[in-house]
Amino acid sequence: MADKKPTLLIVEDDEGLQAQLKWAYEDFEVIIAGDRDSAIAALRSEAPAVVTLDLGLPPDPDGTSEGFAVLDAIMELKPDTKVIVASGHGARESALQAIDRGAYDFYQKPLDIDALGLIVRRAFNLHQIEDENRRLVANASQDKTVLGRLITGAPEMVKVARTIERVASTSVSVLLLGASGTGKELLAQGLHDSSNRAEGPFIAINCAAIPENLLESELFGHEKGAFTGAVKTTEGKIESAHGGTLFLDEVGDIPLPLQVKLLRFLQERTIERIGGRRTIAVDTRIVCATHQNLESMIGDGTFREDLFYRLAEIVVRIPGLAERHGDPVLLAKAFLKRFAGEMNPAVTGFAPDALSAIDAHEWPGNVRELENRIKRAVIMADGKLVHAEDLDFEADEEEESAAVLNLKAAREQSDRRVIRHALSRSEGNISNTAKLLGISRPTLYDLLKQYDLHA
């Protein structure tokens, strides 16, 4: 069966123009309406994506009141409709007023069929893009969520989430390994929420962000008078997380003397505050994360081996965003929905060039970089759609090109980017990816092996 033609509603009372316009748009399903009532009825029954509207309709053919009434009704009933209004010579002010009231564009009479045809087709294309954006954003929030809040469609990340769900109800210690910005704290929160400690507190602390001389007090607390400035007894984060979970981010930055005290807590489940003499029993689960290689640090003598094995009963490696095929676009749509609602409601989605740029980018800063770029793009966007230039990739690409002077390295970098882009577009399907790239499946398998990429 042939594809259904897109529906175009023409609101025009001149019978000659009606016939001319209907003849000009053979590739559309054209509906004709000559007044307000028939236009509204057609809108309700046919839900056209695009409407051309003559502002001069009966019973006010020489004015604009009836045309504006139709426009207002369309915007109220179906605000995503692209309305293109007709304005006569000297009526530019009416056309601009129509734009302010929600019209997509305008054309001037006498009619130029070709010029109007370009506007109509552009309106249909934009409506299709916006509709696809809305559908994908809805899917991102409904069908692609794991661990409560983690949005992903990548098998690599789904596997990570399933591992965390399985260990959440146990008492084993978990070490999350991943680059900065990969979502380690979100995963730790998901582990807590999936555990039998979900009703207890979840407390996160970044060990790299606290000076060494303050970190011990931050973790273990202190008694009044323990040191200058200790004007009251204060609980540490381990004690505050009693009955719940304490997430230690960048655990590799804990100094050696403090590692000994943390190990003692993990063995005995008791603490002593700084300046205190009594032991306090604490039931807190420790979940750790780091981007550092702790095994190398053990070899260098900067991290205790016995502490490592206490913390790393289960090790979960988190893939970078560049390894999560399809996730950059999926996450970008979710971030756009959130930031547009907060800062720029006029923005409704991404233009095709922006989606291609998001797919192709390396994302060295992972999800955090993506979030920041989408926030900036939503603020900077002039119209309804975010474009590639709003994402500000150009400066990064210039720096990258300057750094890669070797032709072989440049070729490999380009190949990786294009293959990842094709994998994302085909959702990891090898046959479709090969077709997109114009190569055979065996050649694609060879390239995936050569560049250590995964479908």
Buried (B, 14 or more C-beta within 10 A) or exposed (E): EEEEEBBBBBBBBBEEBBEEBBEBBEEBEBBBBBBBEBBBEBBEEBEBBBBBBBBBBEEBEEEBEBBBBBBEBBBEEBEEBBBBBBBBEEBEEBBEBBEEBBBBBBBBBEBEEEEBBEBBBBBBEBBEBBBBBBEBBEBBBEEBBBBEEBBBBBBBBBEBBEBBBEBBEEEEBBBBBBBBBBBBBBBBBBBBBBBEBEEBBBBBBBBBEBEEEEBBBBBBBBBEEBEEEBEEBBBBBBBBBBEBBBBBBBBBBBEEEBBEBBBBBBEEEEBBBBBBEEEBEBEBBBBBBBBBEBEEBBEEEBBBEEBBEBBBEBBBEBBBBBBBBBBBBBBBBBBBBBBBEEEBEEBBBBBEBBBBBBBBBBBBBBBBBBBEBBBBBBEBBEEBBBBBBBBEBEEBEEEBEEEBEEEEEBEBBEBBBBBBBBBBBBEBBBEBBBBBBEBEEEEBEEBBEEEEBEB
